[in-house]
Amino acid sequence: MTQSWLELVFLHWEVDPQDVAALLPRGTVPDTYEGAAYVGLVPFRMHGVAPFELPGIPYFGSFPETNVRLYSVDREGRRGVVFLSLDASRLLPVLAARLGPRIPYVWSNMSVRADARTVAYASGRRWPGPRGARSRIVVRKGERIADPTGLEHFLTARWGLHTAVAGRLLYLPNAHPRWPLHRAELLECDENLVASAGLATIGEAPVSVLYSPGVRARFGRPRFVGA
């Protein structure tokens, strides 16, 4: 599958590594940076989803998305992302992801509005819930980052995801260019998606706020870890 991830904001809070460990699939442990674990809230626009290099699937291949994610490493040393939830505005992709690779997509009312200076995201969960799970994020875009810090690289340079399918650990790799990252100022943050996923953050304000105009990505062949 190929797809573009556009108009992204990366919000990150520090969380307790023990809390993270309890939410990861069997066969992975928390991937930490200088002993700290992080949860990410990442709203963006999915665009042009298609098999192979074909043109994007009309309507169903482009939609707003917001994910809540943790960082993992498996016993073979592969670092990845574990999604706790992925809000999306198209029901058919939600059903396909939940029934196929068991990725926890949820159907939501969503919008993304961007101009030259700001970008705003909103979501309200429909199915399967919990009802009342929502987010509204507004940021002001800043200057391009020429040399990301170690933490900024750790939080964004991820080349695959871990998920559990039928009790087995599955790793799904992806490839894309290096993220073009920008500083960003958080103007508004009203969300309960992180708490709805079962996590308490250390502090109310995120420790990292980044913006990216996006990249084109390709997912490779999934494989079971240890297979």
N, C-alpha and C positions, 0 to 999 in steps of 0.2 A: 504494500500500500504506500502511496505517496500522498502528501498533504502539505499545506502551508499553515504555519502558526503565526498570526499577525497581530499587531497592536497589543503586545503582552505587557503586563505589569507583574513583577515578582515581589510579593510581600512575604517577609519571613520573620518569625518569632522564635526565640529560644524556648525549648521544652525539655522536660526531664527525660533523659535517655531511658530510664526504667519504664516510663509511660509509653515511649515509642516502642520499646521491645515487646510490650504486651499486644501491640496492634499490627505487628509485622507477620508475614506468612512464615510458617515453619521452614527452617533451612536458611533464614537470613537473620542478621543482627543489625542494630542501629549503626549507620555510618556517621561518625562524629567528626567535628572539626575542633581540634584543641580541647577535646573532652566534652564539647557541647553538642547537643542534638537540636534540630530545627524542624519546624513545620512550615510549609509554604502554602500560600493562597495565591493562585495564579489565574487571573481572568485574561481572556484573549478572544480572537476570532479564528475559528477553524475555517479553512478555505480550500476548495478544490480537492476534496478527498476522492481518490480514485485507485483502482488496482493498477499495478505496474506503472507505466508512464502515460496512461490514457488521460484524456481531458477529465476534469472534475465532474463528479456526478451532479447533474442539475438539482437544485433545491436541497436535496438531502446531504450533499457533500460540503455545504457551507453553512455555518451556524456559530453563534456565540457559545463559549464554554468557560467554566470556572472550575478549577480543580483544587482540592486540598491534598497535599502530598507530603510524604516522609521520605527519608533517605536510608538506603539499605545496602548491605554487602553480603554476598552469598559465600558458601564455603569454597568456591572456586576463585574467589577474589574479585568477582565482577560487582562494580558499584552500580546502583540503580535507583529508581524511584518506586515507591509503593503508593498507589492512589487510595485514599480513604473515601473520596467521593469525587465525581465529575459531573457537574451540572451542565446540561446541554438543552438546546431549545427544539431539537428534532427528535420525535419519538422513535422513528424507525432505527436510527443509529444507536439510540439508547438500548432498545430491545436487542439489537444484533450484538452489541458489546457485552451485555449481561448474559445472554444465552451462549455466546461463543467462548471468548477467552476469559469470561467471568470478571470483567472489569466493571467496577461499581458505578456505572453511569446512572444518573437520575434525570428525569424530565422536568424542565423548569421554564417559566416565563423569563426571557432574558433580553438584554439590549446592550449594544456597544455604540457609543457616540464619541467621535474624535474630530478634533480640528487641529490647526497648526500648533497650538500650545497645550491643549489639555485632552484627556481621554477619560470617559466615564463609563462604568460598567454597572449593570443592575441585574439581579436575579431573584426569583421567588419560586420555591420548590413546589412542584405539582405531584409527582409520583416517582417512587413509592414513599416519599417523605423523608424525614419527619415534616409535617405541615408546620409552616412558620419559619423554616430554614430559609435564610435570605442573605443578600449582600448588596451593598452599594459602595462602590469604590470610585474616587475621583482623584486623578493625579495631574500635576503639571510636569511636562517633559523638560528635562535639563540637557546639559552638555553631554556629548559623546565621551565615553570612558576609553581612553587609549590603553591603559594598563590596569585591568581589574585586580582588586586585592585577592589574597588567597581565599578569603571567605566568599567573595563574590564569585570566584571561579568554582569553588566547591558547591555552591548553591545552584549554579546554572549549567555547569558542564556535566550533563548526564546523558548517557548513550544507551539507555535501555530501561525496562521496567520489570519488576518482579510481581508475580501474582500466583495464587494457588488455584489449581484446577484438579478436581477430583482427589484432593488431598496431596497432590504433588506440586512441587515448585516449578513454575514456568518462567523462563527469561525471554523477553521479547526485545531484541536489539533495534536501535535506530541509528541513522547517520544523517548529519546535517552540517552546514558550515558553522563556524564559530559565531556565537551570538554577538550581534552588534548591540552593545549595552550603553544605556544612558543613565545619568543621574535622574532622579525624579523626586518631586515634592508631593507628599500625601496631603491632599486638600480635604478629603472626606473618607471616612472608613466606618461604615455601619454594617456589621456582619455578625452572624452567629454560626457560620458554616464550620469553623474550626471546633467550636464547642459541640456542635451537633455530631461531629465525627468522633467525639469522645476524648478531646484533649484540652488541657488547661495550659495556657501560655505563661511564661515567666515575664511578667510585665505586660502592660496594655499596649504600648506603642511597638510597632515592628522595629527590629534592629537593622533591617535592610529594606530599602525601597528602590527598585530598579525598573527601567522601561526598555523595551526593545521593539523596533518596528517589525521584526520577525525574520523567519527563515523558511526555506522549503526543506522538508524532511522525508526520509524514506525508511519504512520499517522493513526489517529483514525477516528471515525465517525463525519462528519461535522454537525453542527447544526446552525440554525438561532438564533441570539441573541434576547431574549425576547419571543421566541417561547415556 
